[in-house]
Amino acid sequence: MIKRELYKVENNKLIRERRFCPRCGPGVFLAEHADRYACGRCGYTEIKKEQKAPQKSEQKGKQKKQA
């Protein structure tokens, strides 16, 4: 990936497309994976929060209680 792909210009302002590593500071971006953000320099990792969809058995129970 080229550095210029990590930035965007809008209304003459520079916008960073990725997050910086909180340990390494500005200039070191976190890689975005499907389930986490990771720093390739220091190894810092943040797990993405998952929005768990209700299971079918939970939906049926809620429908019975409402009826």
Steps between C-alpha positions, in 0.01 A plus 500: 500500500627845409501775765289728283217245517476564876405867453223691324464871420160668544442876491878560514525297823697182548292211635662183634321186391644275774551526874838568659660265751453643853842366611711599199323830435419696184644359180458131588167368379307202635432223248131420471409132504154342504494459880774732631728800451873426530827696499776336301768694683432438870237223488218703660162336426140613548214254456203636306169492681258255344132571469351164580179423314231328708473128439180345366417340836526840674269660240233232548504547876449874465209450260323259738535744792353787299195301385 
